[in-house]
Amino acid sequence: MSLPAEVSAWVVSDGTRGMEVQSVALTQALGIEPAMKRIRPSLLLRAFPALGGFRMIPPSAGGESLTPPWPDLVIGCGRRNAGAVLSMKARSGGHSFAVQIQDPRVDPAHFDALIVPEHDPARGENVIVTTASLNGLATLDLRAEAKRFGHMIQPLPGPRVLVAVGGATRRQTVDDALVDQLIGNLERLIDNGCGLMITASRRTPERLVQALSALGENEAAACFWNGEGENPYLGFVGAADAIVVTSDSVNMVSEACSSGKGVYVADLLVPSGRIATFQENLRARKLTRPFDGHVEPFLYEPLNDAASAAALLRPMLERHLQRRGN
């Protein structure tokens, strides 16, 4: 049995881009076009997601309506949205197949399927384990994206290096010594003739933004996207011969490892806990190398965790639809 063309899906999200990207990538890999349901998560369900299984508790505290007709499939990502996913499963009387991405720290049996990267601890019969976080990079025409931003890319010498910079996390601040080390290593790349395509995030501290912007003032060697106009990130990925990415973001590193380009990881803070385990797993698989001011292309099997997860999820969803139809 294959998925019927009319299978309906909702992606439940609090608007966090990194969460939405994973949910949408999964539906695309399943061949389903989802409806986006952006909500304001309930504080109660954020604290205790499993309470979503009780129908009397509202699935959200606002945003788009989560009411019948219920979809065949509902997907949420991150603990903040897990309670809403369980609430929809309960309120639909089991009509909706409930999929949670990332470990919400509740019993996986509450969901129909749980999809977690291997550095998350959840395991069980309905748990699908991936190497990294999900993304849809493999489905994109990155060469076409590079052409769209050719006005920014073409002046740069080769080899061209994408530099994707994050910043502080909820638990750790950026280390100034590591900032200085990163800038010194990027300057070394320029001295060796590389062209840098630099992006920063909203988490990047101002001191580092200024230093990256200063590198971009040398237009013959680097360009720095300052957040104005259309984001050229995908174009930069398509044009890159190698990628330097900071270690603080699982999603950024996962996307880099989905590109097929040589990935070099730089620290802005010392990875700890699950992020440290994630980085160690990637190095052990020879997907990444530490960044020391030198890069070269290297080969590996690009990650496509969305497709891998979808291949395991599809028969689970098919069985659910079949049982529901009997």
Beta strands, then each sheet from edge to edge (+ up, - down):
strand 1: 9-13
strand 2: 35-38
strand 3: 73-77
strand 4: 97-101
strand 5: 113-117
strand 6: 127-130
strand 7: 160-164
strand 8: 195-199
strand 9: 222-225
strand 10: 242-246
strand 11: 262-266
strand 12: 288-290
sheet 1: 2+ 1+ 3+ 4+ 5+ 6+
sheet 2: 9+ 8+ 7+ 10+ 11+ 12+
end
